[in-house]
Amino acid sequence: MRDPAAQAPTPDPAAGTRAGRLRRRCVLAVPPVLAAAVLLVVFASVRGELPDRLATHVGEDGRADGFTGRDTFALAALLSLFGLGSLFTATARFTSGLRQATAAPRLLLAIGAGTIALIGYLTVMILLANSGAADPATVHFSDWQLAAAGATGAAAGALAWFAAGPDPVTADPDIPTGGGDLLPLRPGERIVWTRTVTAPGVWAAGGITVAGLTALGAFAGWWLLALAIPLGLVFAATGRVRVTADARGLTVTPAGLRAPRVHVPLAEISSAATRPVSAVRDFGGWGYRARAGASGVILRSGDALAVSRASGGTFLVTVDDARTAAATLNTLADRSHHTGP
């Protein structure tokens, strides 16, 4: 039997050491401070040329149709930047506090930096567009400026991604490689096990995301509203999934839909077992997750069905009655190995 300790990947020093954690904290703290500094410098330099009321929202024709007081806009923009920074910092502290590596997840840092850079660019763009305008109703925002804001956010996210370095890797708990529980299945008898799993937290996250994009859309334009609709559908579809174990193997799909799906063929299953999973500590969050040696559909913390692949790696899905699901797959895999396809 292989020694589990020998299989454990070495934690990445970029995120697992004290210096690595400090670097990630800097990556987390710099974006809101830098964006706020740029905003203040630009505001101070053009304040005398700004009208008392700024054009802060545009219609579909690119013309201003919403206005905000000059100083009120600057204060709200600063609060938004530091508020986003505080939100991502709190999320990082919560996440890293539950992870053995005690380092903020790399993806969270990239999303935070990209979001703050996007909002920062938009606020500066609004100040420059209003500078020198005698009538704020004549201010026009072009599509290329919005595209440039998106590109700035993407660039900042990519920079934070590379600056953070790879996430630390922890060893996957030992999963039995054979001899799991079996069901008393007679020759020729068929068996199918299926359950649905609901994740209210995913729906709540989706609702918050859609509400946030809708609110930003009222400020930045209709294109954010267009983004909110497909994101809302994705969250709605992935908040409830069906898990099925049968002669084809293990299949996970959104409840009521046939796609997208995750499928592990029976021929690839060497064994199945159950194990407890902490969504945040083990996988850094909820949804379809992947890390070194393991992937899975993690909709909550608790018991999970853990399937060992013959090619290596483990696929997990959190579901009620995971023990029966594991026994079903073990029984079908054992029959397949003895009788052939």
Sequence and secondary structure as in RCSB ss.txt:
>XXXX:A:sequence
MRDPAAQAPTPDPAAGTRAGRLRRRCVLAVPPVLAAAVLLVVFASVRGELPDRLATHVGEDGRADGFTGRDTFAL
AALLSLFGLGSLFTATARFTSGLRQATAAPRLLLAIGAGTIALIGYLTVMILLANSGAADPATVHFSDWQLAAAG
ATGAAAGALAWFAAGPDPVTADPDIPTGGGDLLPLRPGERIVWTRTVTAPGVWAAGGITVAGLTALGAFAGWWLL
ALAIPLGLVFAATGRVRVTADARGLTVTPAGLRAPRVHVPLAEISSAATRPVSAVRDFGGWGYRARAGASGVILR
SGDALAVSRASGGTFLVTVDDARTAAATLNTLADRSHHTGP
>XXXX:A:secstr
   HHHH     HHHHSHHHHHHHHHHHHHHHHHHHHHHHHHHHHHGGGS SEEEEEE TTSBEEEEEEHHHHHH
HHHHHHHHHHHHHHHHHHHHHHHSTT S  HHHHHHHHHHHHHHHHHHHHHHHHHTT SSGGG B  HHHHHHHH
HHHHHHHHHHHHHH             S        TT    EEEEEE HHHHHHHHHHHHHHHHHHHHH HHHH
HHHHHHHHHHHHHTEEEEEEETTEEEEEETT   S EEEEGGGEEEEEEEEE HHHHHSSSEEEEETTEEEEE S
SEEEEEEEETTS EEEEE TTHHHHHHHHHHHHHHHHHH  
